[in-house]
């Protein structure tokens, strides 16, 4: 299913996007050395419910996970890049943490992810990998104009990641979003320009470049959800929900709180 949102629905999408972004920034500030991933999940739950929103994850049970997910946020540490199931783990100095959050507010979903390093230690390779996903995300957003195609976005994202020296996995990527979290079209992180669905104003997309330092192969953790790099290398993931407009795409998941 591909949805095209009305102006009224787009206004609601902006509210959902702002909520997701602000929760992520609050969690980023709270995530310090010694913070437990289960505490992050509890904080996310509290903020979601306080805002009158609904988690997109708690009851989520797709074919690729051992569902339902049962938690309010995805927490990936170091080699865990996607669908990180919160667990009893205390963050250490230098850990690379990815937080991925999606909520439904007033009937419209928004989805965003951030990666950052906890504590004072800042391994240069990890910093560079995070920056590469953020740069790829900006390139994908810049390519998301009316009349362009999904392949143009995928090509822009993949070119940045490949030029930075990272293998690119196309099994999981961006997606359409609207009244539900995951919709068509699929937006792989590598593609050919001029191919795929033509972008129209009112379409919402969640773009999410993610990489693993030295492999494109994923393995599934024993928890049935967390996807890790097959080699144990570090990983990074950046994501925004955007709206296709008559001109430049609008980023809906920008925080209004100070970072």
N, C-alpha and C positions, 0 to 999 in steps of 0.2 A: 504494500500500500504506500502510495506517495500522496501526501497532503499538501495543499496550498492554503496557507492561513489567510484569513480575512484581517483587515486592519484592527478590529477589536481583539481578535485572537493574538495578533502580533503584540499588542499592548500587554496582554497577559503573559506572553512569552518573555517580554522584557523584565517583568516582575520576577518570574521564575529564574531567569538568568542572573539577575542581580542577587537574588537570595543565594543561589548556588555559589557565586563568586565570593560573596561576603562570608559565607560559612567556611569556605576553603581558606580564606585569608585569616580568619580567626583561628582555625585549627593549625595553620602554619605557625602562627605566633605562639601557640600553646605547646607545640611539638618540640620539646627540648630533650636533652640527654636525660634518660631515665623515664620518660613518658611511655606508658604502656599502650600498645595498639588498641586494646579493648577500651581504654579510657577515651581514645580518640573516637571510637565508634559510639560510645555513650554520649560524648559531647555533641556529635553530629546528630544523634537521635533527638536530644533535647532541643537543639536549635531548629530542626526541621519541624517538630511538633509544635513548638512555641510559635512558629510562623504560620501555623495552620496549613502546612504543606504535607505531602505524602511521599514517603520514600519509594523510589522506583526499584529498589534492590531487595527489600525484605522478602517479598513473595516471588521474586524473579526465579524462574526455573526453566531456562532454555536447554536445548539438547546438548550443548557443550559443557554444562555444569552439572554438579551433583546437587540439584536444587531441592527445596528453595534456598536462596542465598542466606537469608536469615539475619543479615546485618544491614547497617545504614550507610556504610561507606566502604570503598575498596582501599585497602592499605597495602602497598607493595614496598618491600625493603630490599635494596641492593639488587639481587638477581631476579626478584619478582616484579614483573612488568605489567601484567593485566589481571583483573579479577581477583586481586589480593584479598583473601578472606582474613578479616581481623583475628588475631590470635594473641595469646599471652606472651608478649615479647616486649621488653623494655628497650627503647632506642638507645643506641650507643653513639659516641662522638664520631662523626664522619659518615654515619649511615646515609645512604641515598634513599629518601622516602618519596613515594608517589601516592598522592591522594586523589581518588576519582570519585566524583559525587554526581548523582542525578536525582532530581526531585520533580514531583508533579504538583503544580500550584494552580488552582482555579482551572483545572482541566488541561493545562499545557505543561510539557516537560522541558527541562533544560539540563545539560550535561557538560561537565568540565573536569579537567584533570591538571594537576600541577606536580612537578618534581622539584625537590630541593634537598640540600644537604643539612643534616642536623648537627648542631654544635659548632665548634671552632675549627675543626679540621676540614679543609676544603680540597680534596684530591683534584688535581688539575684535569685529569682525564674525565672525571665525573662532571666537573663544571662544564667542560667542552661538550660533553654528550647532551647535557640538559640544554645548553645554548643551541645546539644543532636542532633539537626538536622544536624549540621555540622559534628559531629562524624558519624552519620548514613550515610551521604553522602559519607564520606571517605570510609566507610565499603562497600557501594554499588559499588563504583568505583573499589575498590580492588577485588571485586568478578567478575568484568566485563572483563573476559578473553575469547579468542577464544575457542570454544568448550563448554563453560559454557552455562547455560540457563537463561532465564529471571527470572525464579523462584529462582535461586541462588542469583541474585541481590536483589530481593524482600525480600528473607529470611534474607540476611545480613542487609538490612535497617531496616526491622521490628524487628529483634532481638535487635538491639541497642535501638530503640525507646521503645519497650516493657520493656526491662530491666531497662530503665530509669524511668519507671512508667507512660508512656503516652499511652492513648488509640490511636488506629491507625484506621484511616478511609481509606478504599480502593476504594472509589468511584472515587476519583481523584488522579492521581499519575504521574509518569514519562511517557515518550513516545518516539517513534522514531521521528527523525527530519531529514530534508534534503532540498529538493527544496521547501518544505512547512513546516510550523511550527509544526503541529500536524500530526503525522503518526503512523501507527502500527510499532512495537508492543507496547501495553499498558504495563507499568511497575508499578504495584501496590506497595505500601509501606509495604506490608506484603505478604508472599507467601511461597511455599514449594520448597525446593531445588530439582534440577533435573527435573523440569517441565517447559514447555513452549518453546518458540522459541530458537533455538541454535544460539549463537552469532558467527558472522563471521567478519573478518577484512573488514573495510570499512563501517560498520554499525555505524551510529551516534545515540546516545541516549541522551535525556535530563532526568537526574535523579533528583527527587525533593522531598526529605523527608519534610513533614510538619506535625505539630502537634498542638493540642489544649490542654491546661493544664489539663482539667478535663472531657472532653467529646470527643466522636467521631462523634457527630451529628452536621451537618451544617444547617444553615438557610440562605435564600437568602434575601438580603437587599431590601428595597423598590425601589432602583435604578435598579433592575433587573439583576445586575451583581455581586456585592460584596457578597462573601460568608463569613459568620461570625460564630463564635462558638455559639451553641444553648444556652449555659449558660452565655454568656457574658465574658467568661474567655479569658485570653491572648493567643496568638498564635505565631508561628514562622515557617519560611519556608526558606530552603536553596536549591539551584539548580545549577548544572553545566551541560553543554553540553560536552559529551565525545565522542571519536572515539575509536572503537574497533580496535586493531592492532594485530600483530602477537605475542605480549607479553602483557605487562601492558597497560591498557587503557590510552589514552592521553586526558588530560583535555584541552579543547579548550577555555574555558571561564575564563582563568586566566588573571588578569590585568597585563599590562606592565608598568602602572603608579604606583608611590609610593602610598601606602594606607594611 
